[in-house]
Amino acid sequence: MRVSVLGTGYLGATHAACLAAWGHDVVGVDSNAERIATLSTGRAPFREPGLDRLLGAGVSSGRLRFATALDSARDADVHFVCVGTPQCADNHAADLSALWGLVDELAPMLDRSCVVVGKSTVPVGTATKVGERLRRSAPAGDGVEVAWNPEFLREGCAVEDSLHPDRLVLGVETDTAQLRLREVYAGLLADGVPLVVTDLATAELAKVAANTMLAARISLVNLLAEVCEAANADVADLATILGYDERIGSSFLSPGLGFGGGCLPKDIRAFVARAEELGVSRSTDLVHAVDDVNMRQRVRAVEKTTDLVGGDLRGRRLCLLGAAFKAGSDDVRDSPALDVASRLHRGDADVVVHDPLALANARRAHPELQYEPDLATACAGADAIVVLTDWDDYSALDPVALSAVVRQPRVLDARLALDAEKWRAAGWDVSVMGR
Ligand code: UDX
């Protein structure tokens, strides 16, 4: 089938590569010429395990190509909309300007029947408006159908999540759209991937609902971490105990610095903004609290670092381990680690940031901070080390060897990544979030 993927960020680039792997004839379109040039050579413009291989195979098979001109998508039977919907600069709602820009540019080109499938995360109700707006200006008129097909992929395992999803959600208005999408995903359906066919609004809500549930679990466990600290209990043990309860389960129950990244924070805020627009405002207090508890972990990390160095940050040399929003990624969008680094820097500490992958992106986002790619050099002369991202490199650090290079053997583990007993035995003053 001829398919277009409009917008080639994490979501679009991965989706385009997977569609080509499933045998479709795919064109990926993006206005970012640099990104398109990289993708056209069969390489990913960001780090995503397995994506280079998939892109390379697609491009060399001739089934996958990339272009900056939207006109290249004109002949597709199915158009996947994968443009970004970031948080608005001045409020918590989703910024849909890229989506509407695309819809208005695409509509006049739609002169044959086709399905426009949204994958971008949007406020519920958007899909219906997209359909109305497309049909109003498209030469094919009612031949243009709209469907919504949310994506639940995680950065760092986006390829795996796309090739082996745990569910497939199709929000459709007609059987024609459903049949087209079943054809697109024939391979996944043959593999027995659970399918939920629903209406547009439910499909739109599926993504923000999932992210809100995940975010709520993280904030709940971080609330428990605060209580554990106050009560002299251990949140890691508590999370293990909770995880054995089948009704609760153990995933998304890691306490620490809280959630960040390009999805969870903005999605829960956009969900609340839309719910309140729809008149559901009393119960959204719950999600406001999830956001508040999450942001408070960053403040707590700063307070605990301050305590660790004796109550005054000024002039203290701090080695901050981690800049990425989570291990396995070079993404620093809304990274809790970089936020803490920036707060400590503003508190006049002398900070140096290390990360195995994300330093280039971190430097672009926070040029005022000092960065060091070599771990031992970053730790040298530190008054305290602060673990802010849960990279394995940090869990594997040898506290005995490290105590020889720091000025003071003090560490704050904000991600519960270290073996605290081992560090204490090596003479370190160890502070842990939630313990
Ligand atoms: C998330 C969703 O998981 C995915 O389904 C959706 O499509 C996009 O958003 P992602 O942003 O890649 O994926 O990261 P995820 O692995 O969910 O982690 C989000 C944040 O939560 C990270 O900052 C991570 O460190 C934090 N986290 C995660 C915790 O603090 N504790 C946990 O137990 C799990």
Residues whose N, C-alpha, C, O or C-beta is under 5 A from the ligand:
A	BS01	UDX	E151 F152 L153 R154 E155 I218 F252 L253 S254 G258 F259 G260 G261 G262 C263 L264 F325 K326
